[in-house]
């Protein structure tokens, strides 16, 4: 009986779950705490859009990283925002361990909705914050992104050691994580930002396969439905 219950708990932690009304709460800034997502397709991707909401009072915190601490290539794709003087911040976007920086504006002490798009054909990267597009950059034209090792929320690697960067763990709340294998149109991105029930075909917040590592807690949303 105990073994059967244990197997059910393990299966439940990995099964697709509808997270529509929930958030991941990261109570402390620790390199041991993250959430590993299993994508519905593994690529290689030549185009993508990643959208999520986050709320933190930390100056620089990793949000989204393709791969794990053991991945052979670090920063295959990563999103790393840094706070400047409110309401200004900048976001580093990494592809194949090369990064660009995009300056943005939002109330950094409130919930932020962020989308990043990338097209390998041109290398164009675009950052959207709360429904507003900021200046575009070009990064890793012709590259493709493999998702076979999964996606981590709340951590990233910045050196050759196979461990998370201890200065950049996320502390706060993350929700509404969706990913597509295409570049979404501006109109579609605004609908995603406005809660129009647009869900990803690579990562879907309404059908999420995840594993919690360390001290991350699933909590109900406290600000909207």
Secondary structure as GFF3:
##gff-version 3
##sequence-region A 1 225
A	DSSP	alpha_helix	2	14	.	.	.	ID=ss1
A	DSSP	beta_strand	22	26	.	.	.	ID=ss2
A	DSSP	beta_strand	34	37	.	.	.	ID=ss3
A	DSSP	beta_strand	47	55	.	.	.	ID=ss4
A	DSSP	beta_strand	60	66	.	.	.	ID=ss5
A	DSSP	beta_strand	77	83	.	.	.	ID=ss6
A	DSSP	beta_strand	87	95	.	.	.	ID=ss7
A	DSSP	beta_strand	98	106	.	.	.	ID=ss8
A	DSSP	beta_strand	112	119	.	.	.	ID=ss9
A	DSSP	beta_strand	124	129	.	.	.	ID=ss10
A	DSSP	beta_strand	132	133	.	.	.	ID=ss11
A	DSSP	beta_strand	137	138	.	.	.	ID=ss12
A	DSSP	beta_strand	151	153	.	.	.	ID=ss13
A	DSSP	beta_strand	172	180	.	.	.	ID=ss14
A	DSSP	alpha_helix	186	193	.	.	.	ID=ss15
A	DSSP	beta_strand	210	213	.	.	.	ID=ss16
A	DSSP	beta_strand	216	220	.	.	.	ID=ss17
###
